[in-house]
């Protein structure tokens, strides 16, 4: 029996990314960066809604106060739905107008960690940022081509992050003021494709999407490959656990760059992982 099912909906994503479980809404959100759009899957009804966005949107994070923070090409903004409203409040990279946000996530302390990248993917002009609850931001790391992740160990000690274009996953040690000591953690080979979005389960295993690898993989906290689940989409992009028991997994994918996309490329999947995830962290600002 297949370990996955394709979510039935009217469109495929050009660049699906940024999967997010909302217990508050009983829904899974994910972005289509290049459409640009924000998607919402209701776990109660199975309905999928799609909200058009004003510019490329790399990620969303839930706010404790309600609504979302979004990472757009032009920077950070508040997002409210039903009715839709987008309110920008800060651009960390006005000196790189060709850059955009790519992936981001809140941590247990209420900060958002997010990466930027050059739209053309020609230079290492991306960086890893931390957005504090007071809406100030700091550069944690730099010289990224295509940043992806981040994810956090359940113990809070480790931050995982990738440069997809370099086929390299990194590990940082968390500190009170951010993260330090970037070290190579998991290296992808040509047969693996490229490490894309990721999440961590309740046992501390790291689940990684394979862009160009048609699968997701689970690695132990020590970085050893533990399991792989094949998917029919070629460009698998992001993963989240969802549901009241955090035992449902959803995976996004993309069609961008494919001359002959199939019905599965750009699809959104529910996957039988046999694992449980961690609660979604909320942004405190």
JOJOZI-V829939 format. One record per pair of residues at least 24 apart in sequence whose C-alpha atoms are under 7 Angstrom apart, sorted by the first residue. I is the first residue (numbers start at 1). J is the second residue. D is the distance in whole Angstrom. If there is no record, write none. Layout:
[[I | J | D] [I | J | D]]
This chain:
[[3 | 271 | 6] [3 | 272 | 5] [4 | 269 | 6] [4 | 270 | 6] [4 | 271 | 4] [4 | 272 | 6] [5 | 269 | 6] [5 | 270 | 5] [5 | 271 | 7] [6 | 267 | 7] [6 | 268 | 6] [6 | 269 | 5] [6 | 270 | 7] [7 | 268 | 6] [7 | 269 | 6] [7 | 270 | 7] [9 | 48 | 7] [12 | 266 | 5] [12 | 267 | 6] [13 | 254 | 6] [13 | 255 | 7] [13 | 266 | 4] [13 | 267 | 7] [14 | 254 | 5] [14 | 255 | 5] [14 | 256 | 5] [14 | 266 | 6] [15 | 253 | 7] [15 | 254 | 4] [15 | 255 | 6] [15 | 256 | 6] [16 | 237 | 7] [16 | 252 | 5] [16 | 253 | 5] [16 | 254 | 5] [16 | 266 | 7] [17 | 237 | 6] [17 | 238 | 6] [17 | 252 | 6] [18 | 58 | 7] [18 | 59 | 5] [18 | 60 | 7] [18 | 103 | 6] [18 | 238 | 6] [19 | 238 | 6] [19 | 239 | 6] [19 | 240 | 6] [20 | 240 | 6] [21 | 240 | 7] [21 | 241 | 7] [21 | 242 | 5] [21 | 280 | 6] [31 | 57 | 7] [31 | 58 | 7] [31 | 59 | 6] [33 | 57 | 5] [33 | 58 | 5] [57 | 101 | 7] [58 | 101 | 5] [58 | 102 | 4] [58 | 103 | 5] [59 | 102 | 7] [59 | 103 | 5] [59 | 104 | 6] [61 | 105 | 6] [61 | 106 | 6] [61 | 282 | 7] [61 | 283 | 7] [62 | 282 | 5] [62 | 283 | 6] [63 | 282 | 5] [63 | 283 | 5] [63 | 284 | 6] [63 | 285 | 7] [64 | 282 | 6] [64 | 283 | 6] [64 | 284 | 6] [71 | 101 | 5] [72 | 100 | 6] [72 | 101 | 6] [73 | 99 | 7] [73 | 100 | 4] [73 | 101 | 6] [74 | 100 | 7] [102 | 147 | 7] [102 | 148 | 7] [103 | 148 | 6] [103 | 149 | 6] [104 | 149 | 7] [104 | 150 | 6] [105 | 150 | 6] [106 | 281 | 5] [106 | 282 | 6] [106 | 283 | 6] [107 | 281 | 6] [108 | 281 | 5] [110 | 281 | 7] [110 | 282 | 6] [110 | 283 | 4] [110 | 284 | 5] [111 | 283 | 6] [111 | 284 | 7] [112 | 283 | 6] [113 | 150 | 7] [115 | 147 | 5] [115 | 148 | 7] [116 | 147 | 7] [117 | 144 | 7] [117 | 145 | 6] [117 | 146 | 6] [117 | 147 | 7] [121 | 145 | 6] [133 | 283 | 7] [133 | 284 | 5] [133 | 285 | 4] [134 | 285 | 6] [135 | 285 | 7] [140 | 179 | 7] [148 | 196 | 6] [148 | 197 | 5] [149 | 196 | 7] [149 | 197 | 5] [149 | 198 | 5] [150 | 198 | 7] [151 | 198 | 6] [151 | 199 | 5] [151 | 200 | 6] [152 | 200 | 7] [153 | 200 | 7] [153 | 204 | 6] [154 | 202 | 7] [154 | 204 | 6] [162 | 195 | 7] [164 | 194 | 5] [164 | 195 | 5] [164 | 196 | 6] [165 | 194 | 7] [167 | 194 | 5] [167 | 195 | 6] [185 | 223 | 7] [186 | 223 | 6] [196 | 237 | 5] [196 | 238 | 7] [197 | 237 | 5] [197 | 238 | 4] [197 | 239 | 6] [198 | 238 | 6] [198 | 239 | 6] [199 | 239 | 6] [199 | 240 | 6] [200 | 277 | 7] [201 | 275 | 7] [201 | 276 | 6] [201 | 277 | 4] [201 | 278 | 6] [202 | 276 | 6] [202 | 277 | 5] [202 | 278 | 5] [209 | 236 | 5] [209 | 237 | 5] [209 | 238 | 6] [209 | 239 | 7] [210 | 235 | 7] [210 | 236 | 5] [210 | 237 | 7] [211 | 235 | 4] [211 | 236 | 5] [211 | 237 | 6] [232 | 264 | 6] [233 | 264 | 5] [233 | 265 | 4] [234 | 265 | 6] [241 | 276 | 7] [241 | 277 | 5] [246 | 276 | 5] [246 | 277 | 5] [246 | 278 | 7] [247 | 275 | 6] [247 | 276 | 4] [247 | 277 | 6] [249 | 273 | 7]]
